[in-house]
């Protein structure tokens, strides 16, 4: 369970983690440190309880990302900051959504289809725009509705360094179903990132709390389709996930003045126990 609060308390003397992108700065402060684990891995599949001396075998492993909420939040956070960084950094970028006429329920086939599409797209760009340098982020996403009790997948492709591609050309390159394209040329990285990280962030176009909860619930329901080991997103070689640094809040604030967009705290509770809590603050640089 994740409990959220819209209030936070950052002091100038606090040591914080911070991340600076082109137009934004993000702060995080840990509010809870988990006790050192007393369960030690002894060998593959065998663990040792150093408090009781008990050997633990055949440990039940989680097979869904949603069952490891800390890992899930970390993945979504990485996606959010990566999208924001590169939408802000590139003068032009687009989001291409690749859909299917026939429901696609096989992730291996999905990857194969994407690889073939990217080869065609690479040839297309080389011919139409030979001087363009581009990078991409790919996000596999299931629909809320299933097909034969299996998740139906589609692909979001964020293409950086490209201002526009006619949708007719994209349909010829994809050949599997409907394609849509949206421009992010206004460099609004925060808005683009919120679209993909709806599990953690409110969509920009939400008009009411009721609509917000409906959209968040839809995103949350889809999370059960991501099995462990499935990457939430993948990137081209030139894309690097931003990393947080350590610093003193007051000093960083003077060096990177910003206007607060949102702030708050999140507490992660598993089996009635707090396993993590952190404060956050997101600012637009001024």
Secondary structure as the mmCIF struct_conf table of DSSP 4:
data_model
#
loop_
_struct_conf.conf_type_id
_struct_conf.id
_struct_conf.beg_label_comp_id
_struct_conf.beg_label_asym_id
_struct_conf.beg_label_seq_id
_struct_conf.end_label_comp_id
_struct_conf.end_label_asym_id
_struct_conf.end_label_seq_id
STRN STRN1 UNK A 2 UNK A 5
BEND BEND1 UNK A 6 UNK A 6
TURN_TY1_P TURN_TY1_P1 UNK A 12 UNK A 13
STRN STRN2 UNK A 15 UNK A 20
BEND BEND2 UNK A 22 UNK A 23
STRN STRN3 UNK A 24 UNK A 30
HELX_LH_PP_P HELX_LH_PP_P1 UNK A 34 UNK A 37
BEND BEND3 UNK A 38 UNK A 38
STRN STRN4 UNK A 39 UNK A 43
TURN_TY1_P TURN_TY1_P2 UNK A 44 UNK A 45
STRN STRN5 UNK A 46 UNK A 49
TURN_TY1_P TURN_TY1_P3 UNK A 50 UNK A 52
STRN STRN6 UNK A 55 UNK A 57
BEND BEND4 UNK A 58 UNK A 58
HELX_LH_PP_P HELX_LH_PP_P2 UNK A 59 UNK A 62
STRN STRN7 UNK A 64 UNK A 64
HELX_RH_3T_P HELX_RH_3T_P1 UNK A 65 UNK A 67
BEND BEND5 UNK A 68 UNK A 68
HELX_RH_AL_P HELX_RH_AL_P1 UNK A 69 UNK A 89
BEND BEND6 UNK A 90 UNK A 91
STRN STRN8 UNK A 93 UNK A 98
BEND BEND7 UNK A 101 UNK A 102
HELX_RH_AL_P HELX_RH_AL_P2 UNK A 107 UNK A 128
TURN_TY1_P TURN_TY1_P4 UNK A 130 UNK A 131
STRN STRN9 UNK A 135 UNK A 147
TURN_TY1_P TURN_TY1_P5 UNK A 148 UNK A 149
STRN STRN10 UNK A 150 UNK A 160
TURN_TY1_P TURN_TY1_P6 UNK A 161 UNK A 161
HELX_RH_AL_P HELX_RH_AL_P3 UNK A 167 UNK A 174
BEND BEND8 UNK A 176 UNK A 177
STRN STRN11 UNK A 179 UNK A 183
TURN_TY1_P TURN_TY1_P7 UNK A 185 UNK A 186
HELX_RH_AL_P HELX_RH_AL_P4 UNK A 189 UNK A 196
TURN_TY1_P TURN_TY1_P8 UNK A 197 UNK A 200
BEND BEND9 UNK A 201 UNK A 201
TURN_TY1_P TURN_TY1_P9 UNK A 204 UNK A 205
BEND BEND10 UNK A 208 UNK A 208
HELX_RH_AL_P HELX_RH_AL_P5 UNK A 209 UNK A 222
HELX_RH_3T_P HELX_RH_3T_P2 UNK A 223 UNK A 225
STRN STRN12 UNK A 227 UNK A 227
TURN_TY1_P TURN_TY1_P10 UNK A 228 UNK A 229
BEND BEND11 UNK A 232 UNK A 232
STRN STRN13 UNK A 233 UNK A 235
TURN_TY1_P TURN_TY1_P11 UNK A 237 UNK A 238
STRN STRN14 UNK A 245 UNK A 248
HELX_RH_AL_P HELX_RH_AL_P6 UNK A 249 UNK A 255
BEND BEND12 UNK A 256 UNK A 256
STRN STRN15 UNK A 258 UNK A 270
TURN_TY1_P TURN_TY1_P12 UNK A 271 UNK A 272
STRN STRN16 UNK A 273 UNK A 285
#
